[in-house]
Amino acid sequence: MTQFARRIARPQAQVEALASRYPGCWAQLDELRSYRGAPDVGDWPAWCYLPMAASYAVVSGGGPNRVPFSRAADVGIMAALSAWRLTQGIYRFDPAVYDAVRDTPVSGNIPAQVLYQLPEWCVYVETPGAHWLGQPLHGFFAHLEHDHNDQRAELRLLLDAGAAPGLASLQPMPLHLGIWPLAESIERMRHEAERVAGQAIAAQPGLLDDVAPLVSLLLYLCSQASEIGDGQRRPRNPEPKKTKRGWKLFAADRPTTWDVGLRLGAALRRAYQAEQTGQGTAASGTSPRPHIRRAHWHGYWRGPLDGDRQFDLRWQPPIAVGVAAPEDLPAVVRRVD
């Protein structure tokens, strides 16, 4: 009988590889999370699955042990993979939307709090055609960290670049968040990387410029919830279930692929075709020829001035003329794994 190798997604293979390196790590992290709210542990925001201090404790072996330099990256890897395994969402952008969003600069006064609306504690975004340090960038994990010591928020990226889907292909990248705009967070990351890595960063022209497009993809996930999935269900974090030993979170048994921007992608392709063919130009010449404008982010604050306010961010696609609004387009449904 012919034997077929089990085919699994790259992030799923990486979760299994980490569990092999640190047997019992998931149970240890589950236990540490169960202490949330205890007087000697404290609390953290709902958008953070578990502060990285817990991953440090598991990687180091606990107590006064320190993480050796050779395994320093494992702390960031474990923090991302432990959060991702709960939902196992893989986000696959429509090609036209993917290219347009990546090309949209992160500029203006976009506040960091927009990222608190990530659809899951940790997402894995596929990045076809992208590269990092000369290697194919297959995708990246993204989650939010709440530093337990200084109460600082961070966006943690875990880049999946390399041929084999092992732990060696994963590279952690932090962005410090604060009261400043996201564009400044990216610039602060640049300065910090140059300070720490020095010549290594200087030898890679444009290295950190590759981060901004990844942040744009995340902003789209945070601001365009209606464009994720088929309209029948949405990604979300799991609810704890009551067991004989108390409330517990159960990890997803397999990955779920979420299509992103299918209807808008159809609209973009129609606009590009109209621009190239000149379709839609009125015979009288009173209507402008179909053309494409540059995409940009647009947002505004809403809510009472003296209360909780929320920044409503929207991606304005690269369309000027001849394209219906996404909500007016027919639904495009693909099978979700």
C-alpha positions in Angstrom: 0.0 0.0 0.0 1.3 3.4 -0.9 1.8 5.6 2.1 1.1 9.3 1.8 2.7 11.9 4.0 0.4 13.9 6.2 0.0 17.4 4.7 -0.2 20.1 7.2 -0.1 23.9 7.0 3.2 25.6 7.8 2.1 27.2 11.0 0.6 23.9 12.2 3.9 22.2 11.6 5.7 24.9 13.6 3.3 24.4 16.5 4.1 20.7 16.5 7.9 21.4 16.3 7.7 23.7 19.3 5.8 21.2 21.3 8.5 18.6 20.5 11.2 21.0 21.7 9.3 21.8 24.9 7.1 18.8 25.9 4.2 19.8 28.0 4.5 23.5 27.2 0.9 24.0 26.3 -0.3 22.6 29.6 2.1 24.8 31.5 0.9 27.9 29.7 -2.7 27.0 30.2 -2.0 26.7 33.9 -0.2 30.1 34.0 -3.1 31.7 32.2 -5.5 30.3 34.8 -3.8 32.5 37.4 -5.0 35.7 35.6 -6.5 38.1 38.1 -4.8 36.5 41.1 -3.4 39.0 43.6 0.2 37.9 43.1 -0.2 37.7 39.3 -2.5 40.6 38.3 -4.6 41.1 35.2 -4.0 42.0 31.6 -6.2 43.3 28.7 -8.6 41.0 26.9 -6.7 41.5 23.6 -3.7 39.7 25.0 -3.9 35.9 25.3 -1.0 35.6 27.8 1.9 38.0 28.5 5.3 36.9 27.2 6.6 36.6 30.8 4.8 33.2 30.9 6.6 32.0 27.7 9.9 33.1 29.3 9.1 31.0 32.4 8.5 27.9 30.3 11.5 28.3 28.0 13.8 29.0 30.9 12.5 26.2 33.0 11.0 28.5 35.7 12.3 30.0 38.9 15.6 31.9 38.8 16.6 30.2 35.5 17.6 32.4 32.6 17.0 31.7 29.0 20.3 31.0 27.2 21.1 33.3 24.3 20.8 30.3 21.8 17.1 30.1 22.7 16.3 33.7 23.2 14.1 33.7 20.1 12.0 30.8 21.4 10.3 33.1 23.9 8.8 35.2 21.1 8.1 32.1 19.1 6.3 30.4 22.0 4.2 33.5 22.8 2.9 33.7 19.2 2.4 30.0 18.6 0.6 29.4 21.9 -1.9 32.2 21.1 -2.3 31.0 17.5 -3.0 27.4 18.3 -6.2 28.4 20.2 -7.9 29.5 16.9 -5.5 28.5 14.1 -6.7 31.2 11.7 -4.9 31.5 8.4 -5.8 34.7 6.5 -5.6 34.6 2.7 -6.1 37.9 0.9 -7.6 38.2 -2.5 -4.6 38.9 -4.8 -5.9 42.3 -6.0 -6.7 43.5 -2.4 -3.4 42.1 -1.1 -1.3 44.1 -3.6 -3.3 47.3 -3.0 -3.3 47.1 0.8 0.5 46.3 0.9 1.1 49.4 -1.2 -0.9 51.6 1.1 1.5 53.6 3.3 1.0 53.6 7.1 0.9 57.4 7.5 -1.1 60.1 9.3 -2.3 59.8 12.8 -3.5 56.2 12.9 -3.6 55.3 16.6 -2.2 52.1 18.0 -5.5 51.1 19.5 -6.9 50.2 16.1 -4.7 47.0 16.4 -6.6 46.0 19.5 -9.4 44.9 17.1 -7.4 42.0 15.7 -10.0 39.3 14.9 -8.2 36.7 17.0 -5.5 36.7 19.7 -3.0 35.7 17.1 -3.4 35.6 13.3 -1.3 34.1 10.5 -1.3 36.1 7.3 -0.1 34.6 4.1 2.3 36.8 2.1 2.7 35.4 -1.5 5.5 36.9 -3.4 7.1 38.6 -0.4 10.7 38.2 0.7 12.7 38.8 3.9 16.5 38.8 3.9 16.6 37.1 0.6 14.3 34.3 1.7 10.6 33.8 0.7 8.3 35.2 3.3 5.5 32.7 3.4 3.5 34.6 6.0 3.7 36.0 9.5 2.1 35.6 12.9 0.8 38.8 14.7 -0.4 39.1 18.2 -0.5 41.8 20.9 1.8 41.7 24.0 1.1 43.3 27.3 4.4 43.8 29.1 3.7 42.7 32.7 6.5 44.8 34.1 5.9 48.3 32.6 2.3 47.8 31.4 3.5 48.6 27.8 1.6 47.3 24.8 3.5 45.8 21.8 2.6 44.5 18.4 4.6 41.3 18.0 5.3 40.0 14.5 6.8 36.5 13.9 8.0 36.3 10.4 7.9 32.9 8.6 10.8 33.2 6.1 12.7 30.2 4.8 12.3 27.0 2.9 11.5 24.4 5.6 8.5 25.1 7.9 10.6 24.7 11.0 11.4 26.9 14.0 14.6 28.1 12.4 12.4 30.0 9.8 10.7 32.1 12.4 12.0 35.6 13.3 10.4 37.7 16.0 10.0 41.5 15.4 8.4 43.8 18.1 6.7 47.2 17.6 6.2 49.3 20.7 2.8 50.9 20.8 1.8 54.0 22.7 0.0 57.3 22.5 2.0 58.1 19.3 0.7 57.1 15.8 1.6 53.7 14.3 3.9 55.4 11.8 6.0 56.5 14.7 6.0 52.9 16.1 7.5 51.7 12.9 10.2 54.5 13.0 10.9 53.7 16.7 11.4 50.0 15.7 13.9 51.1 13.1 16.0 53.1 15.6 15.9 50.3 18.2 17.0 47.7 15.6 19.8 49.9 14.5 20.9 50.5 18.1 20.8 46.8 18.9 22.0 45.3 15.6 24.1 48.1 14.4 26.0 47.2 11.3 23.9 44.1 10.7 20.9 46.3 10.0 22.9 48.9 8.1 24.0 46.2 5.8 20.4 45.4 4.8 19.1 48.4 2.8 15.3 48.8 3.1 15.1 45.9 5.7 12.7 47.6 8.0 10.7 49.2 5.1 9.3 45.7 4.6 7.5 45.9 7.9 5.1 48.7 7.0 3.2 46.6 4.4 2.7 43.9 7.0 1.2 46.4 9.4 -1.1 47.6 6.6 -2.4 44.1 6.1 -3.2 43.9 9.8 -4.9 47.2 9.7 -7.2 45.9 7.0 -8.1 42.9 9.2 -8.9 45.2 12.1 -10.9 47.7 10.1 -12.7 45.7 7.4 -14.4 42.9 9.4 -17.1 42.5 6.8 -14.6 41.5 4.2 -13.3 38.5 6.2 -14.9 35.2 5.4 -18.1 34.4 3.5 -20.5 36.5 5.6 -21.9 33.5 7.4 -19.4 33.4 10.2 -16.5 35.4 11.6 -13.2 34.6 13.3 -13.3 35.1 17.0 -11.5 33.9 20.2 -12.8 30.8 21.9 -15.0 30.9 24.9 -13.9 29.0 28.0 -15.8 25.8 28.8 -16.6 24.4 32.2 -14.8 21.2 33.1 -14.5 19.1 36.3 -11.3 21.1 37.0 -12.9 24.5 36.3 -13.1 26.7 33.2 -10.7 25.9 30.3 -9.9 27.0 26.8 -9.7 24.3 24.2 -7.5 24.7 21.2 -8.8 24.3 17.7 -8.3 20.9 16.3 -7.2 22.1 12.8 -6.5 25.4 11.0 -9.3 27.5 9.4 -8.5 29.5 6.3 -10.2 32.8 6.1 -10.6 34.5 2.7 -10.1 38.2 2.9 -11.5 40.9 0.5 -13.1 38.6 -2.1 -15.9 41.0 -3.1 -13.7 44.1 -3.0 -11.1 42.2 -5.1 -13.7 41.6 -7.8 -14.4 45.3 -7.7 -10.8 46.2 -8.1 -10.2 43.9 -11.0 -13.3 45.4 -12.7 -11.9 48.9 -12.1 -8.5 48.0 -13.5 -10.0 46.5 -16.6 -12.2 49.6 -17.1 -9.2 51.8 -16.8 -7.2 49.8 -19.3 -10.0 49.5 -21.9 -11.6 52.9 -21.4 -15.0 51.4 -20.7 -17.5 53.7 -19.1 -16.5 56.9 -21.0 -19.6 58.6 -22.0 -20.1 59.4 -25.7 -20.8 63.0 -24.8 -17.6 63.3 -22.9 -19.4 64.5 -19.8 -18.3 61.5 -17.7 -14.7 61.1 -16.7 -12.7 58.2 -18.1 -12.4 55.4 -15.6 -9.2 55.7 -13.6 -7.5 54.5 -10.5 -6.6 56.6 -7.5 -4.1 55.7 -4.8 -5.4 53.8 -1.8 -5.2 55.5 1.6 -6.4 55.1 5.1 -9.2 57.3 6.5 -10.4 57.4 10.0 -12.2 59.5 12.6 -12.9 59.4 16.4 -16.4 58.7 17.6 -18.0 58.7 21.0 -18.4 61.3 23.7 -15.5 63.7 24.3 -15.6 63.0 28.0 -16.0 59.2 27.7 -14.6 56.2 25.9 -13.8 57.1 22.3 -13.0 54.7 19.5 -11.1 55.4 16.3 -13.0 54.1 13.3 -10.5 53.3 10.5 -11.5 52.5 7.0 -9.4 51.6 4.0 -10.2 53.6 0.9 -9.5 51.4 -2.0 -7.6 52.6 -5.2 -10.9 53.3 -7.0 -12.2 56.6 -8.3 -14.7 55.9 -11.0 -16.8 53.0 -12.3 -16.8 50.6 -9.3 -19.8 49.8 -7.2 -19.4 49.8 -3.4 -18.4 46.4 -2.0 -21.7 46.0 -0.2 -23.5 46.3 -3.6 -21.5 43.5 -5.2 -22.7 39.9 -5.3 -21.2 37.7 -2.6 -18.3 35.5 -3.6 -18.2 32.3 -1.6 -15.3 29.9 -1.3 -15.0 26.8 0.7 -13.3 27.5 4.1 -11.1 24.7 5.3 
